[in-house]
């Protein structure tokens, strides 16, 4: 009887092991005590000996690759033994359970197709992956109930991801036969969200086993993409007033550029947004009364003397907690601080704002100066990727915005190519929509550097946690009027403190210091930005 050898836990902190070298290959005879492989843990490389005798029938982890603890490392048994029932799933840790598993495996394999058989005309909708970091989604609200007729383009539900709440539209026509997730409930990506098909169809066989593992592998996304390309144009022209009429190409361009299609005026037939509308789009400046980029939006919590209360965590806050913890405890943070004379920046801002229809903030100036500084210091615009460092080809700055659920980071794509007015309009627009959960997932993805500004609250200096996968984040304090030494004389000046948190795996101390020197030059002498 074949024995499954699992990846051993060779230290108390080990979660995965890497096979540094195999000492046996498939087909070799193995004796008890023979060294099977060298396993690299989080602490050392250790020899791993076999505890059983037989022939090495299967290698579950290639040399140089890593696998989780308790996953299949190897299978040892009699020469020529059939192990097809053992290689596809998780390993059982002992021989007794292996015999039971080998007996049950054929049943599972034959049961799966039966459970996954989908009646004609029935479509299984799975929980979509609406952001690159999304692992599960929460149904904030259902817009269709079981038994309701659904048309392509109808709003099925509002899905709360780790970043925002997004409308989820149906791509199929039919009747909603089943809701796989209750309103307010959460489910992993690719699990059954809903089933749509002809009225009266029995879907009990396909809904119970999570589409029997088949719906996630079924080419749902390619089919959806093809369907969108083929039908988007007519659907857009016949859509309800709640939907935006836009061509597929224009929609993709808008997503790539981070353009809110609701703010674009279409020039095509019936007001349809077309390619040239996205190419020529310029964000409109919002009234000066708009809230600052990082202004707080505290959660409304009532205080009752002597009574403890609880607030259930939203999906957004849970993910924020998880991401920040991972960043703080995985990336070796260190901090650099510098004080900047803002006198010339104040004068420059007054001159810029004296121009017609122009209103920029100090935050806009800092964003612009930071983007240009990153051009000269591309190492700061890089990411740690395990065995390599990725040097980003675009400068996309994320601007931290406080919302009731915590903190979100909308991203200004290609910030170094934006003007002051474009930065100002984009920041105000995204900050406003962030507070109403109106941001799209693609507007919070792809940042290469982040800025957090608490200066409007009078905070002089603070440090921030790096927004992964960035390698640095800039913390901006308040501009303070105080005595300074200038040309050997004590005069009244305006200073601002900046703090740069760096991931030491990517950004060395000297590199971070040089970046801050460049940024200081740009802010203390704003005209140098034009050079």
N, C-alpha and C positions, 0 to 999 in steps of 0.2 A: 504494500500500500504506500502510495506516494506521500511524502511529508512536505508541507509548505513551511519554508523558512521565512520569517518576517524580519523587517529591518529592526534591529535591537535598539533598546534605549540604553546607551552606554554612559550616559551621565544624567544627573537629575534635572538639568535644564535643556536636554536635547529634545528637539521636536522633529528634526529630520537628520538624515545621514547621507553622506556622499561616498560613493564607491571610488576610492582612490585607485584601487587596482584589484583585478580578479586574479586569483591564483589557480582557479579551475575554470575550464570552459565546458560548454554543453557537450555531453558524451563522455566526459572524464569520470573515472571511478573515484569515489570519495569514501574515505575511512573516518571513523570517529577520531577527532583530534586533529584532522587535516585542516590547514588554513584555507578557508574558502575565499576570503577577500580581505582587503584592508579598508576599514570604514573610517572616514574622516568625520568627526563630530564637531561640535562648537568649541571643543577644548583641545582635542588631540586626534592623532591617527592611530587606530588600534587594530590589531589582528583579530579576525573573527573566525573562530574554529567551528567545524561541523560537529554536531552531537549525535549524528546518525550516519549509517553507512548506506551506500547505494551508488546510483549513477546520477550525475547532475543532468536533469532533464530540461530545466528551464532557468533562464536568468531574467529576473524581473526589472533590474536596474542596470543600465549600461555603464561601462567604466567611464568615470568622470561625471556621471550624472548623480542627482540627489533625489531622495524620496522620503516621504513622511515616515515617522516611527510607526511600526506595525503594518506597513504596506508590504506587498509581496517582494521579497528579496531574491529567493530562489526556490526551486522545487527539486527534491531528491527522491528517487524511487527506483523501481526495477527497470532495467534497460528495455525500451520499447513500450513501456506502459503508457496508456492513454491518459493524458492530463488535461484534456480540453475543457473539462468541467471545472478546473481549478485556476486556469490562467486568466479568466475574464473578470473575476471579482476580487473582493478583499480576501485576504488570507485568513484562514482559521488558525489559531495558535497551537492546536494540539492534534494529535493523530485521531483521537476518538471523534472529534467534531468533523475531521476531514472525511471520514467514512460516511457520516450522516450527510455532509454537504454534497459529496459526490453522488449520493442517492437522490438528493433533492434537486440538484442542478438541472437535470433533464426536464423535470416537471416545471421548474421556473421558466426554462427556455420555451417550452411548448405553451405555457400559460400566457406568456407575454404577448405573442402575436394575437391571441384571442382577445385579450384585454384591450390591446391597442387597435383592434379593428374598428374603423370609423364608418358609420353608416353613410350612404350616399348623400351628398349635399350638406353634410355637417362639417363645420369648421371649428377647430380648437384654437382659442386665443390664449396665448401664454403671457405671463407677466413680462412686459418689455424691459429691456435694458436702456433706460433713458439717459444715463450718464456713464462715463468711463469707469467710475468708482462704485457704481450702484450694484449691490448684491441682493437687495430685496426692496420691494415696493409696498406702500401702504395705500389702500383704497380710501381716499379721503371722502369720496362721495360717488354713489352710483347715479347715473342719469337715466338708466334704463332698468326696468324690473323684469324678472322672469315672466315670459309670456308677451312682452312688448315686441312690436315689429321694429326691426333695425334696418336702416339703409346705409349704404356705403357713405361715409363722411359724417354719420350721426355721432354725437358725443356719447360714448359709452360710460366713461367714468373719469374721475379726477384722481390721478396717481401721485402720491407724495413720495419723492425720491429722497436721497441724502442731501439734495441741494435745493429742490424747489417742488412746487405742486404744478403738475402739467395735465392738460386735457388729453385724453386718449380717445381717438376716433376709431370707429369701426371701418374695416376695409372690405366688409362682406355685407350682403343682403340676407335677410332671413328673420327668424324669431329668436330672441334670447332664451335659450333652453336651460341654462344653468349659470349661476354666479359661483365661481370657484373660491372667491374670497369675500367675506362679509364686509360691509361698510365699517370702516374703522380698523379692520384687520390687516395684517401684513403677510406677505408670502415671498419666497425666494424668486429671483429672476428665473424665467423659463418654466415656472410651475403654472398650473391651469388657472387662468384668470376668468375665462368665460367660454361658453360653448354656444355657437349660433348655427341654426339649421332650419329645416322645414318644420312647421308647427306640428306638434304631436309626436315628434321623433323621440324614441327611447334612447337616452344617452347615459343610462346608469352604468353600462359596461365600460364606457370610455372615460367617464369622469372620475371614478374612484381611484384608479391607480396612477393618477397624475399623468394621464394620457399614456400610461404604461411605458413611460420613458421614451415614447416614440415621437410625441408631438414636439419635443425640444429638438429632435434631430431631423424631423421632417422639414423640408425646405420652405418653411413658412416665411422667413425674411426675404429670400430671393423672390418668392412668389409675390410677396407684398410689394417689393420694389418694382417688379415688372408690371404689376397691376397699376401701381401709382403712375408709372411712366405712360402706360397706355391710356389710362382713364382720367388722369389729373386734369387735362384741358377741358373736356366736356363737363366733368364734375364741378370744376371751378365756376363755369358759367351758369350752372344750374343750382349752385349751392345756396344755402340759406344765408341770411344777413349776418349770422354769427360766424361764418367762415370767410376767410380771405381768398379771393380769386387770384391765383398765382400759378405760373407755369412751373413744371418740375425743375427746369434748369435754373429759373430765377430763385426758386425755393432753396435749391442746393447752394447757390451762390450766396444767398442771404445767410444761411447757416454757417458757411465757411467764413464769412466776413463778420458774423455776429450782429447782423442788421435785424432790428425788430420789424417784421413785415407789416405790423399793424400801423406803423408810422410812415409807410411808403405809399405815395400816391401812384396808382397804376395808370399807364398810358395806353394799354392795350384795349381790345374790344370789351365793352361793358366794364371798364375800369380795371381790367385784369393786369396784374403786375407781371412785367416781362423783363428779359435780361437787361435791357438798357436802363430800366428804372433802378435796378440794384447797382449797376455800374456808376450811375450818376448820382446816387443817393448821398446826401449830406445831412447829418443829424441836425435838427433844428435846435437852436439855443432856447432853453427854458427860462421862465421868469426868474429874476434874482431871488424871489421868495422861496425857491426850492431849498429843501433841507440840505445841509452839508453832507459830504460823502460818508463820513463815519459817525454821523450823529446818532445818539443812542435811541433805541426803541425798547425801553424796559418792559418786561412782562408785568401786566397788571396783577399784583398780588395783594389781597386785602389782609390787613393785620387785625387779628382778634386776640385781645388780651387773654393769656392763659390757654389758648387753643392752638394746637399744631394743625397745620393743613398740608395737603399734598397736591402737587401738580404733576400729572403723568407726563413723561418725556415724549416729545414729538419725535418722529423719525429723523428730522433734521438735527435735533439736539443730540440724539443718540449717536448719529454718525459723526457729528462734530467732536463729541467726546472721544470716540474711538480714534479718529484721525489725529487729533492733537496728542493723544496719549502715545500713539504709535510714533509720531514725529519726535516728541520730547524724549522718549526712552530709546529710540533707535538711532536718531541722528545726534552726533556729539556737537551740541551747541556751544558756541562761545560768542562773546559780545564785544563790539568796538563802539566807542562813543566819541562824538566830536561836537564842538560848539561852533555855530556859524553866525557871522555878522550879517544880519538881514537888511541893513540900511539901504543898500543899493537895490535889493530885490523889492523893497517897499516902494522906492521911487519908480522903478521899472513898472511895477503893477499899476501905479497911479497913472502913468503915461499910457499904458495899454488900455486901461479902462476909460480913459478920456476919449477914445475913438468911438465913433457911432456904433451902436448895437453890439458892443463888446463888454463883457463882464467876466473876468476870470478871478479865481481865488489863489491864495498861496499854495493850496494843495495842488492845483493844476500846474503851477510853476514847478513844484517839486517833482511831480510825475514826469513832466517834460524833461527836466534836468537829469532825472534818474535814467530815463530811457536813453538819452544821448551818452551818459556816462557808461551805460552797459555796453554800448558799441565799442568803447575803448578797452573794456575789461570783460571780454566774452566768457572768461572762466566763472565769473559771478552769475552769468546767465546760463549755467549748466546744471545738470542733474546727475545724481548718483544712481547707477543701475547695476549694483552688485559687483560684477566683474569688469565694469567699464564706466566711463563718464561720458554722458551725452551732452555735446555742445550744441545748444539750440540755435537754429538758423533764423528764428524770428524773435523779436523782443515784444513779449506780451505781458503787460503789467497787470497784476490783480490788485484791486483796491478793496480793502476790507470795509464792509458795511454792516452795521449793527441792525439786527431785526429782533422781534420778540423772541424767536426761537434760539437766538445765539448770534452767530456771525457767518456771513456768506462773503464770497470774494468774486464779484463780477470782474471780467477780464477785458482790458482794452487791447485788441489785437493790433500788432504792428504799431505800438505806441510811438516809436521813434520817428515814424513817418506822419504823425498827426500834428496839426497846429494847436495852439493854445485854445482857440475857440472850439475846435473839434473835441479836444480832451474835456473841456468844461461841459459842453453839451452832452457828451456821452456819459460822463460821470454822474451828472445830475439826473439824466434819464434812467440810468441803471440803478442808482441809489433809490430813486422814487419807486421803481418797479420792484426792487428787492423787498421793500417794506410791505408791498401788497402781494408778495409771492408771484409776481408777474414775470420774473426772469425765466428764460429758456435754459435748458441744460447746457447747450453749446455756448451760452454766454458766460458760463462759469467754468469752462474747461480750457486747458491749454496754456495756463499762465506759466511764465518762466521766471518771474520775480514778483514779490508782493510788497505792498506799502500799507501800513496801518497808521492812521493819524488820530491822535487824541488831543491835539493842541487846542481845539475849540472848547474843550472842557477845562482848560487851564493846567493840564498835566504837563510838567516841564520835561520829564524824562521817564521812559519806561522801556521794557524789553518785551519782545513778542516771540511766540513759538512759530517756527518755520512752517510754511504752508507747503507740504509735500506735493509733488516731487521737486519743488524749488530747493535751491541751496542757500537762499538768503532771504531775509525780510527786513525792510527798513521801518523803524518806529519813529514817528515824527511828533515832537513836543510843541509846546506853545511858544509863540514869539513874546519874549519878555523884555520890557524896557528897564535898563539898569546901567550903572556906571561901568564904562569900559576904558581901557587904555588905548589911545589912538595918537600916534606921532608923539609919544612921550607925555601926553596930557590925559588927564582923567576927564572924560566927557560922557554924556548920556548917549547910549546906543541901544540897538535892538538886536537881541541874540535869540537863536533857536538851537535846541539840542537834538541831534539825531543819534539813534542807536541802531547798529546793524548786527542782527543775529545771523551767524554763518554756520553752515554745516562743515565741520573741519575735514570731513572726508573729501570734500571738493574744493573748498575755498580756504587756502592757508591764511595765516594772520597777515602776512605782508601783502597778499593779493587783496584782501578785504580793506586794508588800510589805504592802499593805492586807489582803490575805487572810491573810498570816502574823500580822499584828497581831491580827486577829479570832480566829484559831486560838490564839494565845498567851493571849488573854483567857479563852477557854473552858477552857483547860487549867490556867491559874494560878488561876482562880476557877470551879470546876466548877458552882457553883450558877447561874451565868449561862446555862447550857444550858437551864435551866427557864424563862427569861424569854421 
